[in-house]
Amino acid sequence: MDEAGEMAPEVIQGLFDNGVNQLLSVEVPAEYGGVEASFMSLCLTIEELSRVDPSVGLLCDLQNTVVNNVFLRYATEEQRREYLPRLTTDTVGSFCLTEAESGSDAFALKTRAVPSRDGSHFTLNGEKMWISNVAHADVFLVMATVDPTQGYKGITCFIVERGTPGLSFGPPEKKLGLHASSTCSVVFEDVKVPREKVLGHVGQGYAIAIGQLNEGRIGIAAQQLGLADGAYHHALPYLFERRQFGRAIGDFQAMQHQYAELALDLASARLLVYNAARLKDAGYDYVKAACMAKLHASRVAERTASRCIELLGGVGFSKQLMAEKFFRDSKVGSIYGGTSNIQLSTIARLIKQELI
């Protein structure tokens, strides 16, 4: 899938597989067709998928932590019954927030949603960029500004279906990593959205996005943890198969210290990720823990993937053992879901709040 630049349809279907896997509806209640498991269970799922392919882990993360949970928390009962059975069965969703001028300043949105005079619908115009899962998605959750004079309080979430007139998509982005994960721009040209497709209340979009971004950061941390663990366990056996000077290269002290340090990194990242997930499941405030987990796990992923290439030598530089793929996939961990600097700033702000 990495070389093809797209996710195989059978992989997506395998993630749905009702009654067998259902990995795209982990927290969704059974009444809507989901598994009704814990957030911790979801993080373990994302981690395990990402040990093999982080692109698949990302799809699982976004569908569960963002799309499904927005419907569970903010949708009307009618909207839940219309969309959740689809999202648990065969429909991929996509979350459309980022724009060209709103990266780290996530809510400086230019996409407008103008209400009709009779109040029956809104007309959306604008463009989103760096949007994941676009190639596979049939349902889009779109953040747009209804009243620019209200700032972030004017942002509203809309449900837009694929095939809606005026909705179009840019070409796939050519990225360093996560090649199997679809990333495109999403364009809205006079897209008419019925009022009943407003998700939550008008002006509630900021609260919706902030809540899901915080939760999604734990999901990204789980993905980065799985990536790091996958890279590590792809490289480790080779160190005891490759022999130089009459013994396995993994028995040289210089090598031992390096893979021991990586094991320590993995253990610390795992503790942070699992702690954040448990805090969320227990109903405690988890924002600082989520930022710490995401920041540390992304650092560990990049460091582990890079070091594994070095431990493997020439084989690591080739595509033979997937080390270079894990490295390419790791680079975005410090960028999406809030950059590492955003995580540090948020952690510092919360530490100060605890003292005052």
C-alpha positions, 0 to 999 in steps of 0.5 A, a space after each residue: 500500500 505504501 508504494 501504491 499510495 492508497 489503502 487497499 479496499 479489503 483492508 478498510 473492509 477488514 477494519 469494519 467486518 461486523 461481528 468479527 473485527 469492528 475496529 472502526 466502532 470501538 466505543 460506539 454503543 451496541 444499540 448503534 452497531 458498535 462494540 461499546 468498549 473502553 477508550 483504553 481498548 481503542 488505544 490498544 487497537 490503534 497501537 497494534 495496527 500501527 505496529 504494522 502500518 501507521 496509515 491503518 492506525 491513523 484511519 482507525 484513530 480518526 474514525 473512532 476518536 473524532 468522527 464517531 465521538 462527535 456524533 455520540 457527544 453532540 448529534 441529535 438522536 435522529 442524527 445518531 440513528 441516521 449516521 452511526 449505523 453507517 459509520 459502524 458498518 461501511 462508511 468512513 468519515 472525515 473531519 475538515 478543520 485545517 485551512 491554508 491560514 489556520 494551522 496551529 491557529 486552528 480557528 482562524 477559519 475563512 470557510 463561511 456558512 451563510 444562512 438562507 433568509 428563510 433559515 432552511 439551509 446554509 451555503 458553504 464556501 471555502 477550502 480545507 487542506 491536509 484533510 485525511 481519509 478523503 478518498 474513502 470518506 462518504 461523510 464529512 464533518 466541516 467546520 465553518 464560520 457562520 458569523 465572523 464578528 463572533 470569532 471562534 464563537 461563530 464556528 459551527 459544525 456541518 454534516 456534508 455528504 459526498 456527492 453534494 453539489 459544489 463539493 469537490 476534492 483536490 489531488 492527493 498530496 504527495 507526502 514524505 510518509 503515510 502514503 496509504 493514508 489519503 490526504 487531499 484538499 476539500 473545496 466548497 463552492 456554494 454547497 447547500 447544507 440543510 439546517 438539520 445537518 448542523 451538528 450540535 448548535 450553531 456556534 458550538 463548533 469550537 467546543 466540538 473541535 477542541 474536545 475531539 482534538 484533545 482526545 485525538 492526541 491520545 490516539 495519535 500518541 498510541 499510533 506513534 507508540 505502535 510505530 516505534 514498537 514496530 520499528 524496534 521489533 523489525 530491527 531487533 532480530 537482525 542484530 542477532 542474525 548478523 555476525 561480525 568478528 565472530 559474534 552477533 552484532 547485538 552482543 557488542 556493548 555499543 549496540 547493547 546500550 543503544 537497543 537498551 535505551 530504545 527499550 527504555 524510551 518505549 516503556 516510558 512512552 507506553 506509560 504516558 499513553 496508557 495513563 492518558 487513556 485511563 484518565 479519560 476512561 475514569 472521567 478525570 481531566 486528561 488534557 495535560 496527560 494527552 499533550 504529554 503523551 502525544 509529545 513524548 510518543 512522537 519524539 520516541 517514534 522518530 528517534 526509534 525509527 532513525 536509530 533502527 536504521 543506523 543499527 541495521 546499517 546498509 539493510 536499514 537504508 534499503 526497503 528490505 526491513 521497512 525501517 525507512 518506511 517507519 522513519 518516513 511515517 514517524 516525521 508527521 507525529 510532531 506536526 499533526 494533531 498540534 505541533 510539538 511546540 503547541 503541546 509544550 505551550 499547552 503543558 506549560 499553561 496547564 502547569 501554571 494554572 495548577 499553581 495559581 
